[in-house]
Each structure stands twice: as C-alpha cells, then as structure tokens.
Amino acid sequence: MKFTNKNVVTGIALTASLLLAACGGSSGDSGSGASNVIVSNDFAFPAVTDGAGIEKPTGSAPEFSARRTISKGAGSPIQYGDPVVLNYSMYSWSTGELVDSTDTLDEPLTVRAGVTTGVPEYLSKSLLGRQIGDQLQLVFEPGMEDLPAYLDNSDAYVLVVSVL
C-alpha cells in the first residue's frame, strides 16, 4: 500500500479527533454544561515578598506538586548526583505561616540533585537542570508520600528555595 501526504494528514486528523473524543473534549460545545477538565484544580503561586517570605496563599490547595523559577542564576547547570547547597523557607498553604527554614540550622542544607535519600523526591528532582544562583518556588501537594513526618499530611506547603 502506498501512502500519500493526503493519507498521512487524514490519519493525523483522525487520530487527534479520536484522542479528543476519548478525553471528553472537542472543539464544539456538547451543550451538557459539564466541563471536561484534565487538570482538576488551578491555583496561583503565592507572591514572594522581600526576604523570601510569601503572601498568604489564597484558594484551595493544589492537588499536585508544582514549581516555578522566581529568578535565574548565572552558575553552572545542576546534574544528577551533584551536591547542591540550599537555603529554604517552607510555609503552610492553609495558614501562610513559616513551618521550617534553613535559618534554624547552623548552615545551609546540602542535598544531592535527583537523589531522594533524606529529602522529598519532588525537591531533589526539581533541582535537576537548574543553575547555581536560581531561586525557585515549590509547592508540595497535600498527602505527598515522602512529606516529613512532623508536617501535617492534609496541608500543602510552599517553599522558597535559593540554590547557592
């Protein structure tokens, strides 16, 4: 069987239509009034204030962990296994209060990028590909499996992380 460009384009269009239908979405309105949302909850990262604090989060806690870059550094890129020195402040999503910080330690925290021993996996993996000098904001979802035991498992947490 010989395929032409027309066959390929038709196949791609049919595949896209089938995928949209399987996900419950289409370019038209079904008229049912129901919304087919793939991501179940939108949220906004809380604003970072001077001194790496945050404004109290608004809205319901996110149902997934997330990260964003607040500012870019100029250092070398971080690769798997690299030792990374961090300063961080962690805040409760529900209250906005500081619950943990490297300010309570005698020195910054050192972790290995991508290695999850002793730190939450999401934090460790979020460092991969970043640069020394970056400032990140992370959100740990409620019920995260490797959340430290001293934290409330039903709350989400916002971290402001400086990569030193």
N, C-alpha and C positions, 0 to 999 in steps of 0.2 A: 504494500500500500504506500502510495506516495503522498506525503503531506505538503501542503502549500501554506504560505503565510496566512491565507484566509482560514484554513483549518486550525492553525495554532491560535490565532486570535479568537476564533469562535470557542475553542476549548478553554482558553483562559477566561473568557467572559462567562461561560457556563460554570466553570469551577468557582469563580467569585460569587456568582448568583447562588450556587448551592451552599457555599460557606455562609453567606449572609442569612440564608433561609434557616440553616441549621442553628445559627446563633440567635435566631429570632429577630433579626434586623433586616431592613430593606431600605431602599431609597424612598419608598412611599409610606404613608401613614396607614396602619391597618384599621384605624377607626375604633380600636378597642379601648383606647385611653390608657392602656398599660404601657409603661416604659420598660424597654429591654435594655438594662444597663449591665455592661460587662464588669466594670469596677463598681462595687456596691456602695462605696462611700467616698465622697470627695471631701477633702479637708485642705486647709491652708496652713502652711508652716507658720508658727508664731514669729512675730518680728523679733529680731535680735536687737537688744539695747546696748548702750555703751557698757563696757566692762564685761561683755559676753553673757549678759543676762538675757532674759526673754520677756516679752509681754505675755500675760496670762492667755493660754490657748482658748479659743472660742470654738463652739460647735462640739459635736460628738467626736470621740477619739477615733483615729483611723483604724481600719480593720487590717492593715498591712503595714509592715515596716517600710520606711522611705528615707531618702537622703537628698540633700542638695548642697551645692558648693556655695558658700557665702562669699568667700574671696579666694582668688588663686594665688598660690605661692610661686616662687621662681626657682625652687630647688629641683633636685633630680626626681624622676618618677619612682614610685614605690613598687617593688616587685614582690612576688610570693616569697615569704620567709625573711624578708628584710626586717631588721629591728626598727621599730618606729616609736619615737618619743612623743607622747601626747599630754596636753593639758585638756581637761574637760570639765564641764559643769552639766549636771543632769537635773531636770525639773519634772515634777509630776504634771501630767496633762490636765488632770482634774482640778488641781489647786494652783498650779503655776509656781509652787514653792520649790526651792532648791532642796534636793534629797541626797545628792552626792556630788563630790567635787575633788579634783586633784589638789585643791587648795588645802585640804585636810591632811595630805600626805607630805612627807619631808622633801619629796622630789617628784618630778613628772612621772607618769606611768609609761613603761616601755612594754610594747607588745610586738609580736611577730605578725606581719601582714599575712592574712589568709590562714593563719594557724589559730585554731579555736581553743587551745588549751588555756583555761583560766579567764577567758573573756567571751562575751557573747559573739556568736558566729557572725551576726549581721555587722557588728562593729569591725571585727577583724577583716572581713571581706570588703567592707566599704572603703578600706584604706588602699586596696589594690588599684594601681594606676593613678592614684592621686600624686601630688607633688609635696615635697617638704615646703612648709610655709602655707599650705592650704588651710582654710578654716571651713569646717563642714557643720551642717546641722543634720542630725539623725533623729528619727522617731522610731522608738521600739513599740510595736503593737501590743495591745493587751494580750496576756496569755502566752507571750513568747516563751518557747520551751526552755531556753537557756538564760532566762532573766535571773539575775542574782536573787537568792532566796530571801534576802532582807527587804526586797521590794514587793509591793502589792501587785499580785499577778492579774488583778482585774483592772489595773490602771495602765495607761500608755505613758511613755516617758520621752522627753525631748532632751537631746544632748547637743551642746555646742562644743565642738572639738577643734582644737588647734593642733596641727601637725608641726612639731618642732624640728 
